């Protein structure tokens, strides 16, 4: 144990797709006695803010690295979204067309380990020495022992960690227990999308996980490691039920917009769209992001070869309330994102800007609008204070907006758009209308999803317990990128400079 270390080991369990209110609700009902046990004597937060968009990637990758998307040739973890188009800045001169990355495709999933930027480090890479264990954590870069990347058994995720403490030699030649272990429970997300957040199969799986965690805690006690181990529990995002489904395939056909086919380098657009839509369009080539003028006078390849103003065209999609796109000539260190907002079809559309400067922890952003603000920040005394025309850090945005809808969104939007792999236009219905559209096809009709900036998607649980060295405290707010630096702090390890989150114990 180094002088500043409070614990010798950290175990992090990341559940996919559980809201804070659900997890703490089940705990209050006495259904999760083991999670409750570590929560009672440790750190808890019922209001931990995840990344925007509230989608597994980036959210889960951001937890593991403690950083956000960003301009990855210089900073940031480089994975903007579950699906992205491989574009660079400056644009590649390669003849090969930009590919579409889709982590939903099992054959592409583990490529995340290469996709994550070289300027950030996973928690495994941040441990200077010692054994590290990934148990079905798909982002395992730097883990000494990567077990279970192909394991699809929930109990096995916990059992692997248990086993590594009971029989370390099976995993590590030096027969020492892992100092950092991550178990990632992705199965909760699969069931939530299929059956929803009130479904008994979903709830029962969470209850099962509590039992598996109980077995792990018992093993830690039995082997004498419990009091020297910090156990973190977090989720990547919450969820919601969409209201009205709409099939976008005919809409795009009618507009003459053809989906991009990377192998052939043809097509007008690429899009994925739950209730937040991510649109890519070609500029000079598919390697280039389009200019505003190119978006406004876009020549489609479909029937009629019409010139479309894409910004206006996308507003015709039912239920759209928010739109975001870049100003021309944005730089990674300084730029402008346009926001357009319209509550209902009948109302006037309003516009505003997010201006940003700087990188990583130092990034500052400000929100400028005419007349009314679009996020309801003015209606609240604390958030209204951040609308002072001044640039604010992520910590300042978090403090001002953690308790309302769209927490930290003014900080998050620029971090997304700085990434050359990010799309050209985002639109959002906030869940009133949903589309389940991916790369040219409507893929199913499930109304259960997550992605929007509302609290239902953005607020997750944050728990650290185990060792009696961990103080008993309740935080009024924190963010998901605080988990890794807090665990490292407990271990007496200094986080990598790329980490944007901060230890909540400081
Ligand atoms: Zn997820």
Boltz pocket constraint, residues with backbone or C-beta under 6 A from the ligand:
constraints:
  - pocket:
      binder: B
      contacts: [[A, 16], [A, 17], [A, 55], [A, 56], [A, 57], [A, 60], [A, 189], [A, 236], [A, 237]]
      max_distance: 6.0
